Amino acid sequence: MSVNQARLVQTFSDLVAIDALSFEEREMADYLKKVWQETCGVTLQEDGAAAQIGGNAGNLFGRLSGDPGRPELLLSAHMDTVAPGRGKKAVVQADGRITSAGNTVLGADDAAALAIILEACRELTERQLSHRPLELLFTVAEEAYARGAAVFDLSQIEAKLAYCLDCSDRLGAYSAQEPTLLSFELTVHGQSAHAGFKPEAGVNAVACAAAAIARLPQGWQDPHTTFNIGRIEGGTATNIVPDTVTVKGEIRSAVHEDALACWQHTVAVFEAEAAQIGASISVSQTLHLTAYQIEASNPALRDYQAVLARRGLEAYAKPSFGGSDNNILVQQGFSGLCLFNPMHDIHTTHEYTQISELTAMTELLIDLLTL
């Protein structure tokens, strides 16, 4: 089924032009409310996520009625983008690629998904095609550890099958796994002293943290677990033995238990180093996402495979260490699948999409909705 390609590209360009950094999605939310009402008669309701996470907009949820004899389906995409994301502009290249002007991200992550879902539903509405009843969820702050989806009231969703469009790679790809993602903060408490007059009276928190970090290899811990310390903050002056230092980082793992074990090991190393010099530590961690793996029997995957087969394509299982709103959905019992979204070199100023992929994914989504 062909789609209105020119309209699709224009919609995508319009979405790209909206600044929507995480926690600043107000303009995007207002645009989506307006365009969905005008084009498909869908009222998108906004929840109270803004107050819960410190943003200026909430998650949007709506329904598009369909054939009551078919099972409901949830479609999801996120409204936010990463930095540098102010003043974005979609530039259509002669070869069919769409890039930014080069000084910002493009924001195809996840504006391409927003455009594809809208265009697919416009086609259903305009052609009066029989389709599944649809539920629509557009989230805030996905790029900030799926904060918006985490506070959305999922109990109001009737669908059991869900598709998030947020997987990069190629047409047919889906996230075969997404990780547990845990962020942490450790603070070493030592004793300050004058570094020139009486350094022996001090307990150097920075030295303690450095010794602990030296025992903790960064990067891959095993084939499915990564560990990273990204920020270190401490000390007051060059002539003062530092009494506190705070270390912040994250752990990702495709195996939930291994992520927790890595965290426990990290704490143990810091405690051991602190004990050697008479320091102490305080720790905190936040579990943002829980790992999942997609089994071959997953109903959402089977439907995806079926519509791909119609077009002579195969599903491509892509291991992902990025995490997405689908982590939240799967954890809450949905048969969820994170589908290909036409975006490449994401989170960089070289990000791009392709008109052919936007079109093909819209057609594929229509197939899914009318299956």
C-alpha positions as CSV (number, residue, x, y, z in Angstrom):
1,M,0.0,0.0,0.0
2,S,1.5,3.3,-1.0
3,V,1.4,6.3,1.3
4,N,1.5,10.0,0.8
5,Q,5.2,10.4,0.8
6,A,5.3,14.1,0.4
7,R,3.0,14.6,3.4
8,L,5.0,12.1,5.4
9,V,8.2,14.0,4.8
10,Q,6.6,17.3,5.6
11,T,5.2,16.0,8.8
12,F,8.6,14.7,9.8
13,S,10.2,18.1,9.0
14,D,7.6,19.9,11.0
15,L,8.3,17.6,14.0
16,V,12.0,18.1,13.7
17,A,11.6,21.8,13.8
18,I,10.1,21.6,17.3
19,D,12.5,21.9,20.2
20,A,11.8,19.0,22.5
21,L,14.7,18.2,24.8
22,S,14.0,15.9,27.7
23,F,11.8,17.6,30.3
24,E,11.0,20.4,27.7
25,E,8.4,18.7,25.5
26,R,5.7,21.3,25.9
27,E,5.6,22.6,22.3
28,M,5.8,19.0,21.0
29,A,2.9,17.9,23.2
30,D,0.7,20.8,22.1
31,Y,1.5,20.2,18.4
32,L,0.6,16.5,18.7
33,K,-2.6,17.2,20.5
34,K,-3.6,19.6,17.7
35,V,-2.6,17.5,14.7
36,W,-4.1,14.3,15.9
37,Q,-7.4,16.0,16.6
38,E,-7.5,17.7,13.2
39,T,-6.4,14.8,11.1
40,C,-7.8,11.7,12.9
41,G,-10.3,13.0,15.4
42,V,-8.2,11.6,18.2
43,T,-8.2,13.5,21.5
44,L,-4.8,13.0,23.3
45,Q,-5.1,13.3,27.0
46,E,-2.1,14.6,29.0
47,D,-1.2,13.0,32.3
48,G,0.5,14.5,35.3
49,A,4.0,13.3,34.6
50,A,5.3,16.9,34.4
51,A,4.9,17.5,38.1
52,Q,6.2,14.0,39.0
53,I,9.5,14.3,37.0
54,G,10.1,18.0,36.9
55,G,9.3,18.6,33.3
56,N,6.9,21.0,31.5
57,A,4.7,18.4,29.7
58,G,3.2,15.1,30.5
59,N,2.7,11.8,28.6
60,L,0.0,11.8,25.9
61,F,-2.6,9.0,25.6
62,G,-5.4,8.5,23.2
63,R,-7.5,5.9,21.3
64,L,-8.5,5.4,17.7
65,S,-11.5,3.2,17.4
66,G,-11.4,0.2,15.1
67,D,-12.9,-3.1,14.4
68,P,-14.2,-4.4,17.8
69,G,-13.7,-7.9,16.7
70,R,-10.0,-7.5,16.6
71,P,-7.6,-7.3,19.5
72,E,-6.4,-3.8,20.7
73,L,-2.9,-2.7,19.8
74,L,-0.7,-0.1,21.5
75,L,1.6,2.1,19.5
76,S,4.2,4.1,21.4
77,A,6.9,6.7,20.6
78,H,8.7,9.3,22.7
79,M,8.5,13.1,22.2
80,D,11.9,14.1,23.5
81,T,15.3,14.4,21.9
82,V,18.9,14.7,23.1
83,A,21.2,17.6,22.9
84,P,22.4,19.5,20.9
85,G,18.7,19.8,20.0
86,R,17.8,23.5,19.9
87,G,17.0,25.0,16.5
88,K,16.9,21.7,14.6
89,K,16.2,21.7,10.9
90,A,15.5,18.9,8.5
91,V,17.5,19.1,5.3
92,V,16.4,16.9,2.4
93,Q,19.5,15.7,0.5
94,A,19.5,14.8,-3.3
95,D,20.0,11.1,-2.5
96,G,16.9,10.9,-0.3
97,R,18.6,11.2,3.0
98,I,17.3,13.7,5.5
99,T,19.9,15.3,7.8
100,S,20.2,18.1,10.2
101,A,22.0,21.3,9.2
102,G,25.1,19.8,10.9
103,N,25.0,21.8,14.2
104,T,22.3,19.7,16.0
105,V,21.0,16.2,16.1
106,L,18.2,15.6,13.6
107,G,15.8,14.1,16.1
108,A,14.7,11.2,14.0
109,D,15.1,9.6,17.4
110,D,12.1,9.6,17.9
111,A,10.4,12.2,15.5
112,A,10.5,9.6,12.7
113,A,8.4,7.3,14.8
114,L,5.9,10.1,15.6
115,A,5.6,10.9,11.9
116,I,5.2,7.3,10.8
117,I,2.5,6.5,13.4
118,L,0.6,9.7,12.5
119,E,0.8,9.1,8.7
120,A,-0.2,5.4,9.1
121,C,-3.3,6.4,11.1
122,R,-4.2,9.2,8.7
123,E,-4.2,6.6,5.9
124,L,-6.4,4.3,7.9
125,T,-8.8,7.2,8.6
126,E,-8.9,8.6,5.1
127,R,-9.3,5.3,3.3
128,Q,-11.7,4.0,6.0
129,L,-9.7,0.8,6.2
130,S,-10.8,-1.8,8.7
131,H,-8.1,-2.0,11.4
132,R,-7.4,-3.0,15.0
133,P,-8.6,-0.7,17.8
134,L,-5.6,1.4,18.6
135,E,-4.2,3.0,21.7
136,L,-1.5,5.7,21.4
137,L,1.1,6.6,24.0
138,F,3.6,9.4,23.4
139,T,6.0,9.7,26.3
140,V,8.2,12.4,27.8
141,A,11.8,12.0,29.0
142,E,12.5,8.7,27.4
143,E,16.1,9.7,26.8
144,A,16.4,10.3,30.6
145,Y,16.1,6.6,31.5
146,A,12.4,6.3,30.3
147,R,11.3,8.6,33.2
148,G,8.0,9.5,31.5
149,A,6.8,5.9,30.8
150,A,7.8,4.9,34.3
151,V,5.2,7.2,35.9
152,F,2.5,6.6,33.3
153,D,-0.6,4.8,34.6
154,L,-0.4,1.7,32.4
155,S,-3.6,0.2,34.0
156,Q,-5.7,2.3,31.7
157,I,-4.3,0.5,28.6
158,E,-6.6,-2.3,27.3
159,A,-4.2,-3.7,24.7
160,K,-1.9,-6.6,25.5
161,L,0.3,-6.2,22.4
162,A,2.5,-3.1,22.2
163,Y,4.9,-1.7,19.6
164,C,7.5,1.0,20.5
165,L,9.2,2.4,17.4
166,D,12.7,3.1,18.8
167,C,15.2,0.6,17.4
168,S,17.9,1.7,14.9
169,D,19.5,-0.5,12.2
170,R,17.5,-1.5,9.2
171,L,14.0,-2.4,8.1
172,G,12.9,-5.6,9.8
173,A,15.1,-5.0,12.9
174,Y,13.7,-5.2,16.4
175,S,15.3,-5.2,19.9
176,A,15.8,-8.8,20.8
177,Q,17.0,-7.7,24.3
178,E,17.3,-4.5,26.2
179,P,19.3,-4.1,29.4
180,T,18.9,-3.6,33.1
181,L,20.1,0.0,33.6
182,L,21.2,1.1,37.0
183,S,22.8,4.4,37.9
184,F,24.7,4.9,41.1
185,E,26.4,7.4,43.4
186,L,29.1,6.7,46.0
187,T,30.4,9.3,48.4
188,V,33.7,8.8,50.3
189,H,33.9,10.6,53.6
190,G,37.4,11.3,54.9
191,Q,38.9,14.1,57.1
192,S,40.0,17.5,56.0
193,A,43.3,19.0,57.1
194,H,45.7,21.6,55.8
195,A,47.8,20.0,53.1
196,G,50.9,22.1,53.9
197,F,50.9,22.3,57.7
198,K,49.5,19.0,58.9
199,P,48.6,16.6,56.0
200,E,49.0,13.6,58.3
201,A,45.8,14.7,60.1
202,G,43.7,14.3,57.0
203,V,42.0,11.3,55.4
204,N,42.1,11.9,51.7
205,A,38.8,11.0,50.2
206,V,40.1,11.5,46.6
207,A,42.9,9.1,47.2
208,C,40.5,6.5,48.5
209,A,38.2,6.9,45.6
210,A,41.1,6.7,43.2
211,A,42.3,3.4,44.7
212,A,38.8,1.9,44.5
213,I,38.4,3.0,40.9
214,A,41.8,1.5,40.0
215,R,40.4,-1.9,41.1
216,L,37.3,-1.5,38.9
217,P,37.9,-2.0,35.2
218,Q,35.7,0.3,33.1
219,G,33.7,-0.9,30.1
220,W,32.8,-4.5,29.3
221,Q,32.7,-6.7,32.4
222,D,31.6,-9.7,30.4
223,P,29.9,-10.1,27.0
224,H,26.6,-8.6,28.3
225,T,27.5,-6.2,31.1
226,T,29.1,-2.7,31.0
227,F,30.3,-0.5,33.9
228,N,31.1,3.2,33.7
229,I,32.2,5.9,36.1
230,G,31.2,9.1,34.4
231,R,31.6,11.8,37.0
232,I,33.9,12.5,40.0
233,E,33.3,15.6,42.2
234,G,35.1,16.5,45.4
235,G,37.6,18.6,47.2
236,T,37.5,22.3,48.2
237,A,41.0,23.7,47.5
238,T,44.4,22.6,46.4
239,N,45.9,23.2,49.9
240,I,43.2,21.2,51.7
241,V,43.1,17.4,52.1
242,P,39.7,16.6,50.6
243,D,37.3,15.1,53.0
244,T,34.6,14.1,50.5
245,V,34.4,13.0,47.0
246,T,31.4,11.7,45.0
247,V,31.6,9.2,42.2
248,K,28.7,8.7,39.8
249,G,28.2,6.1,37.1
250,E,26.0,3.4,35.6
251,I,25.8,-0.3,35.0
252,R,24.0,-2.0,32.1
253,S,23.5,-5.7,31.6
254,A,21.4,-8.0,29.5
255,V,21.2,-10.2,32.6
256,H,19.4,-8.5,35.5
257,E,21.1,-10.5,38.2
258,D,24.6,-9.7,36.8
259,A,23.9,-5.9,36.9
260,L,23.0,-6.3,40.6
261,A,26.1,-8.4,41.3
262,C,28.3,-5.8,39.6
263,W,26.8,-3.1,41.8
264,Q,27.4,-5.2,45.0
265,H,31.0,-5.7,43.9
266,T,31.5,-2.0,43.4
267,V,30.2,-1.2,46.9
268,A,32.4,-3.9,48.4
269,V,35.6,-2.5,46.7
270,F,34.8,1.0,47.9
271,E,34.1,-0.2,51.4
272,A,37.4,-2.1,51.5
273,E,39.5,0.8,50.4
274,A,37.7,3.1,52.8
275,A,38.3,0.8,55.7
276,Q,42.1,0.7,55.0
277,I,42.5,4.5,55.6
278,G,39.8,5.2,58.1
279,A,37.2,6.7,55.8
280,S,33.6,5.7,55.3
281,I,31.2,5.6,52.4
282,S,27.6,6.3,51.6
283,V,25.9,4.9,48.6
284,S,22.7,5.1,46.6
285,Q,21.5,3.5,43.4
286,T,18.5,3.8,41.1
287,L,17.2,0.9,39.0
288,H,15.8,2.6,35.9
289,L,15.1,-0.3,33.6
290,T,14.9,-4.1,34.0
291,A,16.4,-6.4,31.3
292,Y,14.2,-8.5,29.0
293,Q,14.7,-10.9,26.1
294,I,12.2,-11.5,23.3
295,E,11.2,-15.1,23.0
296,A,10.3,-16.7,19.6
297,S,6.8,-17.3,20.9
298,N,6.2,-13.5,21.6
299,P,2.8,-12.7,19.9
300,A,4.0,-9.2,18.9
301,L,7.0,-10.7,17.2
302,R,4.9,-13.3,15.4
303,D,2.7,-10.5,13.9
304,Y,5.8,-8.5,12.9
305,Q,7.3,-11.5,11.2
306,A,4.0,-12.1,9.3
307,V,3.8,-8.7,7.8
308,L,7.5,-8.6,7.0
309,A,7.1,-12.0,5.2
310,R,4.4,-10.4,3.0
311,R,7.1,-8.0,1.7
312,G,9.8,-10.7,1.3
313,L,11.6,-9.5,4.4
314,E,12.8,-11.3,7.6
315,A,12.8,-10.0,11.1
316,Y,16.3,-9.2,12.4
317,A,16.9,-9.7,16.1
318,K,19.2,-6.9,17.3
319,P,20.7,-7.1,20.8
320,S,20.4,-3.6,22.3
321,F,22.1,-2.0,25.2
322,G,20.2,1.3,24.9
323,G,17.0,0.6,26.7
324,S,13.6,2.1,25.8
325,D,10.1,2.6,26.9
326,N,9.5,-1.0,26.0
327,N,11.5,-2.1,29.1
328,I,8.7,-0.5,31.1
329,L,5.9,-2.2,29.1
330,V,7.5,-5.6,29.2
331,Q,8.1,-5.3,32.9
332,Q,4.4,-4.6,33.4
333,G,3.3,-7.7,31.5
334,F,2.7,-6.4,28.0
335,S,3.8,-8.4,24.9
336,G,5.9,-5.5,23.7
337,L,8.4,-5.2,20.9
338,C,10.7,-2.3,20.1
339,L,10.5,-2.0,16.3
340,F,12.8,-0.5,13.7
341,N,12.6,3.3,13.5
342,P,14.4,4.9,10.5
343,M,17.2,6.6,12.4
344,H,21.0,6.3,11.9
345,D,24.0,7.7,13.8
346,I,21.7,8.7,16.6
347,H,22.7,11.1,19.4
348,T,25.2,12.8,17.0
349,T,25.1,15.8,14.7
350,H,25.6,13.2,11.8
351,E,22.2,11.7,12.5
352,Y,20.1,11.0,9.4
353,T,17.0,9.2,8.1
354,Q,16.0,8.2,4.6
355,I,12.8,9.0,2.8
356,S,12.6,5.4,1.4
357,E,12.8,4.0,4.9
358,L,10.2,6.4,6.4
359,T,7.9,5.3,3.6
360,A,8.6,1.6,3.9
361,M,8.1,1.6,7.7
362,T,4.8,3.5,7.4
363,E,3.5,0.9,4.9
364,L,4.7,-1.9,7.2
365,L,2.9,-0.3,10.1
366,I,-0.3,-0.1,8.2
367,D,0.1,-3.8,7.4
368,L,0.4,-4.5,11.2
369,L,-2.6,-2.4,12.0
370,T,-4.8,-4.1,9.5
371,L,-3.5,-7.6,10.1
